[in-house]
Amino acid sequence: MTVKEVAERLGLTVFSGAAGLEREVTGGYTSDLLSDVMGFAREGQLWVTLQTHRNAMGVASLKELAAIVLVKGFRPDDDTISSSEDEGIPILGSDLPAFELSGRLYELLR
């Protein structure tokens, strides 16, 4: 399933990084700790978080993640959007809390 398909099925907002919407999603990872994501997330996963700053995009790029999904109505910073466009890694958003969104993502991808 692609990032675009996941976004459509879960009703996610696309903030930026439209060039990466056709990337394949291999799974998901939920964490707000950058070091945890750097250590354990895998290439192609969607990262569910409330981290909106530019360093989150650096981690997503380093780990070659499919996209970042912001929860609880959080919106990315302007410089994060700029990095997203440069890297081609989408930033998506939801009003749901991380727990609920992660459950829905799990059900969708299993």
C-alpha beads as a LAMMPS data file, in Angstrom:
LAMMPS data file: protein, C-alpha beads

110 atoms
109 bonds

1 atom types
1 bond types

-500.0 500.0 xlo xhi
-500.0 500.0 ylo yhi
-500.0 500.0 zlo zhi

Masses

1 110.0

Atoms # bond

1 1 1 0.000 0.000 0.000
2 1 1 1.313 3.470 -0.815
3 1 1 1.515 6.512 1.454
4 1 1 -1.244 8.102 -0.629
5 1 1 -3.539 5.088 -0.158
6 1 1 -2.933 5.075 3.602
7 1 1 -3.640 8.815 3.773
8 1 1 -6.897 8.390 1.883
9 1 1 -8.080 5.360 3.892
10 1 1 -7.290 6.990 7.250
11 1 1 -8.459 10.475 6.273
12 1 1 -5.055 12.064 6.842
13 1 1 -4.142 15.606 5.835
14 1 1 -1.152 15.936 3.488
15 1 1 0.918 18.916 4.668
16 1 1 3.922 18.490 2.384
17 1 1 6.174 16.122 0.474
18 1 1 3.683 15.165 -2.225
19 1 1 6.542 13.780 -4.333
20 1 1 6.782 10.849 -1.895
21 1 1 3.116 9.872 -1.816
22 1 1 3.694 6.873 -4.108
23 1 1 6.245 5.277 -1.760
24 1 1 5.359 1.828 -0.479
25 1 1 4.557 1.550 3.222
26 1 1 6.113 -1.478 4.928
27 1 1 4.703 -0.873 8.419
28 1 1 4.477 1.714 11.135
29 1 1 6.448 2.953 14.116
30 1 1 5.075 5.084 16.944
31 1 1 7.399 7.078 19.164
32 1 1 8.131 10.650 20.188
33 1 1 11.757 9.946 21.097
34 1 1 14.089 10.692 18.196
35 1 1 16.784 8.338 19.493
36 1 1 14.247 5.508 19.733
37 1 1 13.170 6.028 16.123
38 1 1 16.806 6.208 14.992
39 1 1 17.515 2.926 16.748
40 1 1 14.474 0.867 15.869
41 1 1 12.361 2.235 12.993
42 1 1 12.846 0.536 9.635
43 1 1 12.984 1.785 6.075
44 1 1 9.552 2.277 4.518
45 1 1 7.643 2.637 7.771
46 1 1 5.226 5.447 8.633
47 1 1 6.363 7.272 11.746
48 1 1 3.510 8.295 14.066
49 1 1 4.586 11.162 16.346
50 1 1 3.860 14.611 17.709
51 1 1 7.346 15.915 16.826
52 1 1 6.897 18.870 14.466
53 1 1 10.436 20.283 14.267
54 1 1 13.102 19.975 11.598
55 1 1 15.077 17.313 13.487
56 1 1 12.187 14.907 12.955
57 1 1 12.649 15.258 9.209
58 1 1 16.372 14.571 9.650
59 1 1 15.562 11.294 11.401
60 1 1 12.959 10.361 8.776
61 1 1 15.506 10.963 6.029
62 1 1 18.281 9.068 7.824
63 1 1 16.021 6.033 8.329
64 1 1 14.433 6.338 4.857
65 1 1 10.938 6.343 6.346
66 1 1 7.926 6.489 4.028
67 1 1 6.295 9.432 5.834
68 1 1 5.763 11.193 9.146
69 1 1 2.236 11.251 10.578
70 1 1 1.563 13.983 13.132
71 1 1 -1.168 13.322 15.702
72 1 1 -3.500 15.329 17.960
73 1 1 -3.893 18.108 15.387
74 1 1 -0.217 19.084 15.505
75 1 1 1.096 20.925 12.438
76 1 1 4.668 20.927 11.099
77 1 1 6.930 23.956 11.479
78 1 1 7.669 25.941 8.302
79 1 1 11.279 24.762 8.139
80 1 1 10.097 21.161 8.595
81 1 1 7.752 21.580 5.620
82 1 1 10.657 22.942 3.583
83 1 1 12.818 19.934 4.512
84 1 1 9.940 17.595 3.674
85 1 1 9.681 19.065 0.192
86 1 1 13.469 18.836 -0.291
87 1 1 13.608 15.209 0.889
88 1 1 10.387 14.066 -0.788
89 1 1 9.165 12.579 2.484
90 1 1 5.506 13.401 3.139
91 1 1 4.274 14.888 6.380
92 1 1 0.710 13.848 7.099
93 1 1 -1.602 14.810 9.946
94 1 1 -4.509 13.571 12.028
95 1 1 -6.585 14.902 14.913
96 1 1 -6.517 11.446 16.528
97 1 1 -4.232 10.617 19.462
98 1 1 -1.210 8.416 18.690
99 1 1 -2.725 5.327 20.331
100 1 1 -5.878 5.385 18.217
101 1 1 -4.126 6.265 14.967
102 1 1 -1.546 3.522 15.528
103 1 1 -4.344 0.993 16.048
104 1 1 -6.081 2.046 12.852
105 1 1 -2.800 1.923 10.929
106 1 1 -2.075 -1.552 12.292
107 1 1 -5.501 -2.832 11.225
108 1 1 -5.079 -1.299 7.768
109 1 1 -1.618 -2.776 7.126
110 1 1 -1.935 -6.251 8.631

Bonds

1 1 1 2
2 1 2 3
3 1 3 4
4 1 4 5
5 1 5 6
6 1 6 7
7 1 7 8
8 1 8 9
9 1 9 10
10 1 10 11
11 1 11 12
12 1 12 13
13 1 13 14
14 1 14 15
15 1 15 16
16 1 16 17
17 1 17 18
18 1 18 19
19 1 19 20
20 1 20 21
21 1 21 22
22 1 22 23
23 1 23 24
24 1 24 25
25 1 25 26
26 1 26 27
27 1 27 28
28 1 28 29
29 1 29 30
30 1 30 31
31 1 31 32
32 1 32 33
33 1 33 34
34 1 34 35
35 1 35 36
36 1 36 37
37 1 37 38
38 1 38 39
39 1 39 40
40 1 40 41
41 1 41 42
42 1 42 43
43 1 43 44
44 1 44 45
45 1 45 46
46 1 46 47
47 1 47 48
48 1 48 49
49 1 49 50
50 1 50 51
51 1 51 52
52 1 52 53
53 1 53 54
54 1 54 55
55 1 55 56
56 1 56 57
57 1 57 58
58 1 58 59
59 1 59 60
60 1 60 61
61 1 61 62
62 1 62 63
63 1 63 64
64 1 64 65
65 1 65 66
66 1 66 67
67 1 67 68
68 1 68 69
69 1 69 70
70 1 70 71
71 1 71 72
72 1 72 73
73 1 73 74
74 1 74 75
75 1 75 76
76 1 76 77
77 1 77 78
78 1 78 79
79 1 79 80
80 1 80 81
81 1 81 82
82 1 82 83
83 1 83 84
84 1 84 85
85 1 85 86
86 1 86 87
87 1 87 88
88 1 88 89
89 1 89 90
90 1 90 91
91 1 91 92
92 1 92 93
93 1 93 94
94 1 94 95
95 1 95 96
96 1 96 97
97 1 97 98
98 1 98 99
99 1 99 100
100 1 100 101
101 1 101 102
102 1 102 103
103 1 103 104
104 1 104 105
105 1 105 106
106 1 106 107
107 1 107 108
108 1 108 109
109 1 109 110
